[in-house]
Amino acid sequence: MEYRTLEVNVLSATDLKDLNHFSKMGVYVVVSLSGDSQHEQKAKTNVDQHGGTSPSWNFPMKFTINESAVRQNRLILEFKLRCEQCSLGGGHW
């Protein structure tokens, strides 16, 4: 099997719904790469404590991808925004 590196840079988000009405939201992103049962991967950004509803990270990530899975169109790259210390809405969008 041949593997390559996928580089992703999570930059920012804008105009998120405010899930924390008492203070600024601490928002982060969890990025998952799935579809290759041998190589499920996750990474997360730092928490942006200051951006509120328009957080920014400029956070680089690297994933190892199986070329065969790419050719078979089996890989899924998913971005989930999460809120640290948000009680309303479950802390995610």
N, C-alpha and C positions, 0 to 999 in steps of 0.2 A: 504494500500500500504506500502511496505517496501522499505526503502531508505538506501543507503550505501554511503560512501565517496570514491571518486576516487582521488588519489593523483598523480599529474604529476609534473615532474621536467624538465623545459626547460633548456637544457644545453648550446648548442652553434650551430653555423652554420659555414661552411667553403666554401671558393671559390665562394662567391656571386659575381654577376656582379656588377661592380661599377656604381651606378646610380648618383653619385655626383662627378663630376670631379674637383671641385674647393676646396673641403675640405673633411675630413673624413665623411663617412656616419654615421648617428645616427640610428641604427637599433633596432627594437623591434619586438616582436611576439604577435599576438592576437590569443588566443586559444578559440574556440567556441565548445560548446557541444549542439547538437540539436537532434531532433527526438522525444522528449517528449514535446508536446505542452504546458504542464503545467509547464515546468521547463527549458526553454531555458536559457543558461548561457554563459557568456563571461568573460574572464580575459586577462590581458596583462602584459607583462614583463616591467621592467624598460628599458630605452633607453641606449644602449651601445654606448657611444660617441667616444670610443677609438679603438674598434676592427676593424673598417673599413669593409673590405670584409670577415672577419672571426670573427664575433662578438661572445661574450659569455655572458651568463646571470646567469646560475645556479640558476634559479628562481623557487621556489616551488609554486604550485597552488593546490587548492582543489575544487572539484565539487561534488555536491550531485546528485547521480544517482538513478533512479527508477529501482528496480530489475526486475519488469515486462517488462519494455522497453528493458532491457539487454537481458532477456530470448527470447524476440521476435526479437532480432537483429535489433532494430530500432534506436539505438543511433549512432551519427556521431561525431567524435572528429576531428576537423579541426584546422590546424596550418597555420596562414598567417603571412609571414614576411613583415614588413612595414619599410619604410625609412622616418625618420623625415627630413624635409627640402630638399627633393630630387625632383628636377623639371623634370628630364627626366624619361621616362618609367612609369610615374604615381605613383612612390614611392613604388612600390611593385613588387614582383617576381611572 
